[in-house]
Amino acid sequence: MHVRVVDRLSAPTAASRAIGVHGRSMDMFDRIGIADELIATGIKTIAFQMYAGHKPLFRVPLGGVDAAFPFMLSDRRGRAFLARLGEQ
Ligand SMILES: Cc1cc2nc3c(=O)[nH]c(=O)nc-3n(C[C@H](O)[C@H](O)[C@H](O)COP(=O)(O)OP(=O)(O)OC[C@H]3O[C@@H](n4cnc5c(N)ncnc54)[C@H](O)[C@@H]3O)c2cc1C
């Protein structure tokens, strides 16, 4: 199937809009059979720890949810993998 992407921008934005791939997105990637390959490129983030300077503020655990992928996958190599996939 050929897909044509029409966008007012001529190139991807340089502004960061993602630090990671969330579990629900992983569900979609699993459906098309690329979840394991993507996981192999990244780091499983199981919690966020927020600080003000060196003072810990609060922690957001991601691992306690009832989901197939209870983590956020973070790593720039994952982005490169998805970009390559989009070019195919
Ligand atoms: C600071 C920030 C951090 C984020 N971090 C994460 C994260 O870690 N993980 C995560 O999963 N999500 C994250 N998100 C959310 C994620 O970026 C969005 O959910 C996602 O980009 C939405 O995708 P989209 O294709 O619907 O919209 P967009 O990515 O906004 O794409 C819309 C596109 O439409 C184009 N467009 C707009 N109007 C027109 C027009 N009239 N004609 C032609 N083209 C047009 C725009 O140029 C743009 O390229 C973050 C968002 C922000 C702002």
The ligand as an ORCA input file, in Angstrom:
! r2SCAN-3c Opt
* xyz 0 1
  C       6.301     18.891     24.687
  C       5.588     17.617     24.273
  C       6.100     16.386     24.694
  C       5.458     15.190     24.317
  N       5.980     13.984     24.718
  C       5.416     12.829     24.322
  C       5.990     11.556     24.659
  O       7.009     11.461     25.340
  N       5.384     10.428     24.224
  C       4.230     10.484     23.461
  O       3.733      9.419     23.073
  N       3.669     11.660     23.120
  C       4.218     12.834     23.526
  N       3.653     14.041     23.182
  C       2.407     14.020     22.427
  C       2.674     13.757     20.948
  O       3.649     14.658     20.429
  C       1.349     13.940     20.195
  O       0.377     13.094     20.782
  C       1.507     13.593     18.746
  O       2.493     14.379     18.140
  C       0.178     13.814     18.038
  O       0.368     13.390     16.718
  P      -0.518     13.972     15.578
  O      -0.023     13.366     14.290
  O      -1.967     13.792     15.940
  O      -0.270     15.567     15.609
  P       1.072     16.345     15.305
  O       2.297     15.542     15.648
  O       0.890     17.695     15.940
  O       1.048     16.478     13.733
  C       0.123     17.332     13.074
  C       0.765     17.730     11.780
  O      -0.205     18.407     10.982
  C       0.440     19.484     10.321
  N      -0.579     20.447      9.975
  C      -1.267     21.216     10.836
  N      -2.143     21.982     10.123
  C      -1.970     21.666      8.812
  C      -2.581     22.123      7.605
  N      -3.557     23.030      7.626
  N      -2.185     21.583      6.420
  C      -1.198     20.638      6.399
  N      -0.581     20.185      7.518
  C      -0.974     20.688      8.715
  C       1.467     19.995     11.303
  O       2.527     20.671     10.633
  C       1.946     18.694     11.972
  O       3.101     18.161     11.328
  C       4.266     15.244     23.523
  C       3.768     16.488     23.105
  C       4.418     17.662     23.466
  C       3.879     18.994     22.967
*
